[in-house]
Amino acid sequence: MDVTGGCEGPLAEFSALRQETLERVKAQQQLLTLQLTVTATIFGFAISRPDMTAVMLIVPFSSYLLCGRLVAQHFGTVRVAEYVRTHLSDRVPGGLHWEAWLRRRPYKPHLFGSLLPLLLTFVGASVLALASTLGYVFGHADFGVGSRIGLTTVWFVGLGAATLSLLLVLQMTGRAPIRGWRQTGLF
């Protein structure tokens, strides 16, 4: 007699999706580590060589790119959870109840537990880099017109990247419903 009632396929799929979720969470931790490492390396290099201040203008761009990947992993996990809840659970007699259990016990990200660390890690590093290069980009007198225009453009685009990182973090933590997660295109 088949004890599982013919639901081996859906249970195997659930197991694979749980593994995918774990891999996504692991990738998020690796992205955080990479962000901290890259930022510290760039700041350390720029601080140790005052003539290389402009290298800090890389930080807003690398922060935005890594933040975008972290947010994509988050929304990918949300999408897996939605699939399990809406499609897979019904294919198992009695349901899986995993996502239903999670929905009854929602986790609301709070300022000091998730929002502030993410803001400091991505947006804070970008803002610090932009502030550190402010005098160099706008006050340095030894630049030609072309160099000044180039550095100013990179600085303002970096400011835009920092703003986008802010919006991504706020969206991910549910603090700024800029668009629904289904519309993000991040998955």
Number of C-alpha atoms within 10 A of each C-alpha: 4 7 7 10 9 12 14 13 11 18 17 11 14 19 12 12 17 16 12 15 20 13 14 19 17 12 16 20 13 13 18 18 13 15 22 15 12 16 23 14 12 19 21 12 15 18 15 11 10 9 10 12 21 19 15 25 25 19 27 30 20 20 27 24 16 18 27 18 17 23 20 20 22 20 20 19 21 16 16 16 19 13 15 24 18 12 11 17 20 14 16 19 11 8 13 18 14 12 16 14 10 11 11 8 9 8 8 10 14 11 12 9 10 13 17 15 13 20 20 14 17 26 28 19 22 30 18 16 26 24 14 18 19 17 11 18 23 14 11 10 9 9 14 9 8 9 12 18 14 12 18 15 13 18 24 13 15 24 20 15 21 26 16 18 27 22 18 24 23 17 18 19 19 15 14 14 12 13 9 11 17 11 9 13 9 14 16
